[in-house]
Amino acid sequence: MSKLGNIGARLYRGEVGYDFIGKRKIWYGISILITITAIVGLAVRGLNMGIEFSGGAVFTAKTSASASQAQHYAESAAGGHQAVVQKLGGGSVRIQISGMDTKQAVPVQEELAKDLNIPVKDVNTQLVGPSWGEEIANKAWLGLGIFMVLVVLYLAIAFEWRMALAALIALIHDLTITVGVYALVGFEVTPGTVIGLLTILGYSLYDTVVVFDSLKEASKDLTKQNRFTYGEIANRSINSTLVRSINTTVVALLPVAGLLFVGGGVLGAGMLNDISLALFVGLAAGAYSSIFIATPLVADLKGREPQMKALAKRVKAKRAAAAAKEASQEDTEDSAPAPADAEDGAAVVGPRHQPASRNRGRGRPSGKRR
């Protein structure tokens, strides 16, 4: 722990660091590849929309039958409708059948009770209309749009429009990857998923704003010096907040991983799966985008300004002059002849020659000059 803290302190002081900005094209390429994979998965497989959005019937019963047996019974009772079965805690199962109304649900409930060998009253039945899910989806899109607009306005006022644009691109990047993972994995999209998606937006922005704030402080009066370019200052800002970002992400991912792998996998809690997967993927993508996407984008956008281009030329010219001066000094030292009396690198020892000014007045009597 002390070693990690020492590394963090050295990163903060700029003594060590990784060139994130210099290798930004690599990160752009990785992000584009992941985003394309997510979009292809979304286009090919599509989202597994939950019954809250598509409408249908939900049957819950306590039984000793396995999930595969319950699915077989449900599809047989529903006359060919596809059934989604989740094993819940306490030996219960949750059976979802889309596109089913009240008249169709009653016979299915009776047939399920018969196949599962339980009373009809022990099979809990809930009907969900598709209009309710459509209303939730519309409100979610509306809330997402308002959130994006407010974020861009705030960042443009608090920082500048380039940072606002970079943060917006990073948010879209995080959402696309998270939705694509849902399509590839096949997890069901429920209102819990929507809640998880809206939650990760705030966390992604938190990491991004921390880096932007450090960059804003470090780039004050940047054009008045000739030592660093804007990209180098941006790189130092990333490194100074890197350990903080890693620690925050790990601390946030640990409980979410518990929800996903323990709560959803071991306990079989369906709603936990919906929320935890969105949080887990979104938190990881948000930490990645704040370091590898948002800040490098700001450096690219700022680097196109005339003032920053002029600064980069001055810094380059100053470093070239310093390198030339150093090379000239090295050549002078190499070409200087060695003392004649020096042997085997030994220093020449002899009488010291005092300056003439120090010998003035010697041999004269003390007192006033005549």
C-alpha positions in Angstrom: 0.0 0.0 0.0 2.9 2.4 0.8 4.4 1.6 -2.5 1.2 2.4 -4.3 0.9 5.6 -2.4 4.5 6.5 -3.4 3.7 5.9 -7.0 0.5 8.0 -6.7 2.5 10.9 -5.2 5.2 10.7 -7.9 2.4 10.7 -10.6 0.8 13.7 -9.0 4.1 15.7 -8.9 4.8 14.7 -12.5 8.0 12.8 -11.7 6.8 9.7 -13.5 3.9 9.2 -16.0 2.6 7.4 -19.0 2.1 9.1 -22.3 -1.7 8.8 -22.7 -1.9 11.7 -25.1 0.9 10.5 -27.3 -0.7 7.1 -27.8 -4.2 8.5 -28.2 -4.6 7.0 -31.7 -4.3 3.5 -30.2 -7.0 4.2 -27.7 -9.2 5.7 -30.4 -8.8 2.6 -32.4 -9.6 0.3 -29.5 -12.7 2.3 -28.7 -13.9 2.3 -32.3 -13.4 -1.5 -32.5 -15.4 -2.1 -29.3 -18.1 0.4 -30.4 -18.5 -1.3 -33.8 -18.7 -4.7 -32.1 -21.5 -3.4 -29.8 -23.4 -1.9 -32.7 -23.1 -5.1 -34.8 -24.3 -7.1 -31.8 -27.2 -4.8 -31.3 -28.2 -4.9 -35.0 -27.8 -8.7 -35.3 -29.1 -10.0 -32.0 -31.2 -7.1 -30.9 -32.3 -6.3 -27.3 -34.2 -8.9 -25.3 -37.0 -6.5 -24.2 -38.6 -7.5 -20.9 -42.3 -8.0 -20.6 -42.7 -4.6 -19.1 -42.0 -3.2 -22.6 -43.5 -5.8 -24.8 -46.6 -6.7 -22.7 -47.7 -10.2 -21.6 -48.2 -12.4 -18.5 -45.9 -13.2 -15.6 -46.4 -16.4 -13.6 -44.7 -16.9 -10.3 -44.8 -20.2 -8.4 -42.9 -22.1 -5.8 -42.0 -25.5 -7.1 -39.2 -28.1 -7.1 -39.1 -28.3 -10.9 -36.0 -27.0 -12.7 -35.9 -24.0 -14.9 -35.8 -26.1 -18.0 -38.8 -28.2 -16.9 -40.8 -25.1 -16.0 -40.0 -23.6 -19.4 -41.2 -26.7 -21.2 -44.4 -26.8 -19.2 -45.1 -23.1 -19.9 -44.5 -23.3 -23.6 -46.7 -26.3 -23.9 -49.5 -24.6 -21.9 -49.1 -21.4 -23.9 -49.5 -23.2 -27.2 -46.2 -22.3 -28.8 -45.5 -18.9 -27.2 -41.9 -18.5 -26.1 -41.4 -18.5 -22.3 -38.5 -16.9 -20.3 -37.9 -18.6 -17.0 -35.8 -17.3 -14.1 -35.0 -19.3 -11.0 -35.7 -17.2 -7.9 -34.6 -17.6 -4.3 -36.6 -19.9 -2.0 -37.3 -22.5 -4.8 -39.6 -20.2 -6.8 -39.6 -19.7 -10.6 -40.7 -16.6 -12.6 -42.2 -17.4 -16.0 -42.7 -14.6 -18.5 -44.8 -15.1 -21.7 -45.0 -12.2 -24.1 -48.1 -11.3 -26.2 -50.7 -12.8 -23.9 -53.9 -11.2 -22.7 -56.3 -12.1 -19.8 -58.3 -14.7 -21.7 -55.2 -16.6 -22.7 -53.6 -16.3 -19.3 -56.3 -18.1 -17.3 -56.0 -21.4 -19.1 -52.2 -21.2 -19.0 -52.3 -20.7 -15.2 -54.5 -23.7 -14.8 -52.3 -25.9 -17.0 -49.2 -24.8 -15.2 -50.6 -25.6 -11.9 -51.5 -29.1 -13.1 -48.0 -29.7 -14.6 -46.2 -28.4 -11.6 -48.5 -30.4 -9.3 -49.5 -27.4 -7.1 -52.9 -25.7 -6.5 -54.0 -23.1 -9.0 -54.1 -20.4 -6.3 -50.4 -20.9 -5.7 -49.6 -19.7 -9.2 -49.4 -15.9 -9.0 -50.4 -14.2 -12.3 -49.7 -10.7 -13.4 -50.7 -9.1 -16.7 -48.7 -6.2 -18.2 -49.9 -4.1 -21.0 -47.5 -2.9 -23.7 -48.6 0.7 -23.4 -47.1 0.9 -19.9 -43.7 -0.2 -21.2 -43.9 2.2 -24.1 -44.7 5.0 -21.6 -41.6 4.1 -19.5 -39.4 4.0 -22.6 -40.6 7.4 -23.8 -40.0 8.9 -20.4 -36.5 7.3 -20.2 -35.6 8.8 -23.6 -36.9 12.2 -22.5 -34.9 12.1 -19.3 -31.8 11.0 -21.2 -32.2 13.9 -23.6 -32.7 16.5 -20.9 -29.7 15.1 -19.0 -27.4 15.4 -22.0 -28.5 19.0 -22.7 -27.9 20.0 -19.1 -24.6 18.3 -19.0 -23.3 20.0 -22.1 -24.5 23.4 -20.9 -22.9 23.0 -17.5 -19.6 21.9 -18.9 -19.5 24.6 -21.5 -20.1 27.2 -18.8 -17.9 25.8 -16.1 -15.0 24.8 -18.5 -15.4 25.3 -22.2 -17.3 24.0 -25.2 -14.4 21.6 -26.2 -14.6 19.8 -22.9 -18.4 19.7 -23.1 -18.2 18.1 -26.6 -15.6 15.6 -25.4 -17.6 14.6 -22.4 -20.7 14.2 -24.6 -18.8 11.9 -26.9 -17.5 9.9 -23.9 -21.1 9.5 -22.6 -22.4 8.2 -25.9 -19.4 5.9 -26.1 -20.3 4.4 -22.6 -24.0 4.0 -23.4 -23.3 2.3 -26.7 -20.9 -0.2 -25.2 -23.3 -1.0 -22.3 -26.3 -1.5 -24.6 -24.2 -3.6 -27.0 -23.1 -5.9 -24.1 -26.8 -6.4 -23.2 -27.5 -7.4 -26.8 -24.5 -9.8 -27.0 -25.1 -11.4 -23.6 -28.9 -11.6 -24.1 -29.9 -10.2 -20.7 -33.4 -8.9 -20.4 -34.0 -5.2 -20.7 -36.3 -4.1 -17.9 -37.0 -0.8 -16.0 -34.1 -1.8 -13.8 -31.8 -1.7 -16.8 -33.0 1.9 -17.6 -32.2 2.9 -14.0 -28.8 1.4 -14.2 -28.0 3.2 -17.5 -29.0 6.5 -16.1 -26.9 5.9 -13.0 -23.7 5.2 -14.9 -24.0 8.5 -16.7 -23.4 10.4 -13.5 -20.4 8.3 -12.5 -18.9 8.6 -16.0 -19.2 12.4 -15.7 -17.7 12.4 -12.2 -14.4 10.9 -13.4 -14.3 13.1 -16.5 -14.9 16.3 -14.5 -12.1 15.4 -12.1 -9.6 15.2 -14.9 -11.0 18.4 -16.6 -10.8 20.4 -13.4 -7.1 19.4 -13.0 -6.5 20.3 -16.6 -8.2 23.7 -16.2 -6.0 24.6 -13.2 -2.8 23.4 -14.9 -3.4 25.2 -18.2 -3.8 28.7 -16.7 -1.5 31.2 -18.4 -0.2 28.4 -20.5 0.7 30.6 -23.5 3.0 32.7 -21.3 5.6 30.0 -21.0 7.7 27.9 -23.5 8.2 24.7 -21.5 5.1 22.6 -22.1 2.5 22.2 -24.8 -1.2 21.8 -24.1 -1.0 18.1 -24.9 1.8 17.6 -22.3 -0.2 19.5 -19.7 -3.2 17.3 -20.4 -1.1 14.2 -20.1 0.2 15.4 -16.7 -3.4 16.0 -15.6 -4.4 12.5 -16.4 -1.4 11.0 -14.6 -2.0 13.2 -11.5 -5.6 11.9 -11.2 -4.9 8.4 -12.4 -4.5 6.7 -9.0 -7.6 8.4 -7.7 -9.7 7.3 -10.7 -8.4 3.7 -10.3 -9.2 3.6 -6.6 -12.7 5.1 -7.1 -13.5 2.7 -9.9 -12.3 -0.4 -8.0 -14.2 0.6 -4.9 -17.4 1.1 -6.9 -17.0 -2.1 -9.0 -16.6 -4.4 -6.0 -20.1 -4.1 -4.6 -21.6 -4.1 -8.1 -19.7 -7.3 -8.8 -21.2 -8.8 -5.7 -24.7 -7.9 -7.0 -24.0 -9.3 -10.4 -22.2 -12.6 -9.6 -23.5 -13.4 -6.1 -26.9 -11.8 -6.1 -27.8 -12.6 -9.7 -25.8 -15.7 -10.3 -26.0 -17.5 -6.9 -29.2 -16.2 -5.5 -31.0 -16.0 -8.8 -32.5 -12.6 -8.3 -33.6 -11.4 -11.7 -33.9 -7.7 -11.0 -30.4 -7.6 -9.6 -29.1 -8.9 -12.9 -30.8 -6.1 -14.8 -29.4 -3.4 -12.7 -25.9 -4.8 -11.9 -24.9 -5.7 -15.4 -25.6 -2.1 -16.6 -23.7 -0.7 -13.6 -20.7 -3.1 -14.0 -20.2 -2.5 -17.7 -21.0 1.2 -17.4 -18.6 1.9 -14.5 -15.7 0.2 -16.3 -16.5 2.0 -19.6 -16.9 5.3 -17.8 -13.5 5.0 -16.1 -11.9 4.0 -19.5 -13.5 6.9 -21.5 -12.6 9.6 -19.0 -8.9 8.7 -19.3 -8.5 7.4 -22.8 -11.2 9.2 -24.7 -12.4 12.5 -23.2 -9.1 14.1 -22.3 -7.3 13.1 -25.5 -10.2 14.5 -27.5 -9.8 17.8 -25.6 -6.1 17.9 -26.3 -6.8 17.3 -30.1 -9.5 20.0 -30.2 -7.3 22.6 -28.3 -4.3 21.7 -30.3 -6.0 23.1 -33.5 -6.2 26.6 -32.0 -3.7 29.1 -33.5 -2.4 30.1 -30.0 -1.7 26.4 -29.1 -0.1 25.8 -32.5 2.2 28.8 -31.9 3.0 27.6 -28.4 3.9 24.1 -29.7 6.3 25.8 -32.3 7.9 27.8 -29.5 8.4 24.8 -27.3 9.8 22.8 -30.1 12.2 25.6 -31.1 13.4 26.1 -27.5 14.1 22.4 -27.1 15.9 22.2 -30.4 18.1 25.2 -29.3 18.8 23.6 -25.9 19.7 20.3 -27.6 22.0 22.0 -30.0 23.8 23.9 -27.2 24.2 20.8 -25.2 25.7 19.0 -28.2 28.1 21.9 -28.8 29.3 21.8 -25.2 29.9 18.1 -25.4 31.9 18.5 -28.7 34.0 21.2 -27.0 34.8 19.0 -24.0 35.7 16.1 -26.2 38.0 18.2 -28.5 39.9 20.0 -25.6 43.6 18.7 -25.3 44.6 17.0 -22.1 47.4 18.7 -19.9 50.9 17.6 -20.8 51.8 16.5 -17.3 48.7 14.5 -16.8 49.3 10.8 -16.7 46.7 8.1 -16.4 44.0 10.6 -15.7 45.8 12.1 -12.6 45.2 15.7 -11.9 48.0 18.1 -12.3 49.3 19.5 -9.0 51.5 22.6 -9.0 51.9 26.1 -7.6 48.9 28.3 -7.7 49.2 31.5 -9.7 47.7 34.3 -7.8 46.1 37.2 -9.7 48.2 40.3 -10.0 45.7 42.3 -7.9 46.4 40.1 -4.9 50.2 40.9 -5.0 49.8 44.7 -4.9 51.2 46.4 -1.9 53.3 43.5 -0.7 56.8 44.6 0.6 55.6 48.1 1.4 55.7 49.4 4.9 52.4 49.7 6.6 50.9 53.1 7.0 49.7 55.7 4.6 50.9 55.9 1.1 53.2 58.6 0.1 
